[in-house]
């Protein structure tokens, strides 16, 4: 993948302020080196673009190299007309508003006796001065762009730049991808069907229509040696349950090898072949039990009732509590609207100790909402459920997570 990089400046300055062009080229080179060191992409560097002719040449370079994203380093003040030839390239544009240091050394700047030298030093640090003008040009031209602001060694700014490079890699991969579509549609799961037209027109993905009979023939051609090697690979990659027989493992292995052969024959970029690249291998058994399994924790209990916290992850913004009861249970809204459902029992009645609302009956599986302003309310078994155990599940927003 290639990304485009230019620095923009004004050629009138170079003979007026000695050393300015060299300093700005050094900044651009530093940016280029960091980009190349991240992820192995190639940087198509058009150098310093300081007039319209060089802008046209840069645009031609990026078209020829098929750059995925264009980074424009505002090295100093530049004429906005310099950017016009780059507006119609149809690739994401990121303006790099990166000054050389976190702040200008004003004591040094103000101590300069030569006004020309002082102006040159200011121009080497005035990356932001063209930004409003450039943004206005892009806005009026209807060209989408983004801005990264910071300084050359700013970790936060570089995190944004690397994010753009990563996004460009994804877009490039999608556009050049050959996606295998194996089998035919059927009457179910219509909600998740792939829209091949959208896949192709939005991402540029090529859809290769495949038939099960081809996979079947490839599976029949799998040798015993290939199957044995794949079963061994299963053992290295996964924890094999004792209940999984050798026969079942070998059957899965033959299908796995056949899928690899199918992907290779059609040069597919997406099918089961690359599943291992999107598996998060740190999701071990212990991690899953800690982070995903539903953990029930008893919070409080009394005669005829108990309260449990259910297994929502600690990072969730809501809390869920389950109450088991055969007697009236007092609830407090605790700073949030309460959403409840009767999950056990035929009927229960909801009442206000202070008369803020009329009592109402809820039935099994019915959901009801209690406003935060109620503050307190009770729930107890009712009708056919009197004297029997009922249960509610309650959700509310954490007010002090």
HELIX and SHEET records of a PDB file:
HELIX    1   1 UNK A   11  UNK A   13  5                                   3    
HELIX    2   2 UNK A   20  UNK A   37  1                                  18    
HELIX    3   3 UNK A   52  UNK A   65  1                                  14    
HELIX    4   4 UNK A   80  UNK A   86  5                                   7    
HELIX    5   5 UNK A  106  UNK A  110  1                                   5    
HELIX    6   6 UNK A  115  UNK A  123  1                                   9    
HELIX    7   7 UNK A  127  UNK A  130  5                                   4    
HELIX    8   8 UNK A  131  UNK A  141  1                                  11    
HELIX    9   9 UNK A  155  UNK A  175  1                                  21    
HELIX   10  10 UNK A  190  UNK A  192  5                                   3    
HELIX   11  11 UNK A  196  UNK A  198  1                                   3    
HELIX   12  12 UNK A  199  UNK A  203  3                                   5    
HELIX   13  13 UNK A  212  UNK A  220  1                                   9    
HELIX   14  14 UNK A  224  UNK A  237  1                                  14    
HELIX   15  15 UNK A  246  UNK A  265  1                                  20    
HELIX   16  16 UNK A  272  UNK A  278  5                                   7    
HELIX   17  17 UNK A  285  UNK A  291  1                                   7    
HELIX   18  18 UNK A  372  UNK A  374  5                                   3    
HELIX   19  19 UNK A  383  UNK A  385  5                                   3    
SHEET    1   A 5 UNK A  42  UNK A  49  0                                        
SHEET    2   A 5 UNK A   2  UNK A   8  1                                        
SHEET    3   A 5 UNK A  69  UNK A  74  1                                        
SHEET    4   A 5 UNK A  92  UNK A  99  1                                        
SHEET    5   A 5 UNK A 145  UNK A 151  1                                        
SHEET    1   B 2 UNK A 178  UNK A 182  0                                        
SHEET    2   B 2 UNK A 206  UNK A 210  1                                        
SHEET    1   C 6 UNK A 297  UNK A 302  0                                        
SHEET    2   C 6 UNK A 305  UNK A 309 -1                                        
SHEET    3   C 6 UNK A 318  UNK A 325 -1                                        
SHEET    4   C 6 UNK A 390  UNK A 397 -1                                        
SHEET    5   C 6 UNK A 338  UNK A 344 -1                                        
SHEET    6   C 6 UNK A 367  UNK A 370 -1                                        
SHEET    1   D 4 UNK A 329  UNK A 332  0                                        
SHEET    2   D 4 UNK A 376  UNK A 381 -1                                        
SHEET    3   D 4 UNK A 347  UNK A 351 -1                                        
SHEET    4   D 4 UNK A 360  UNK A 363 -1                                        
END                                                                             
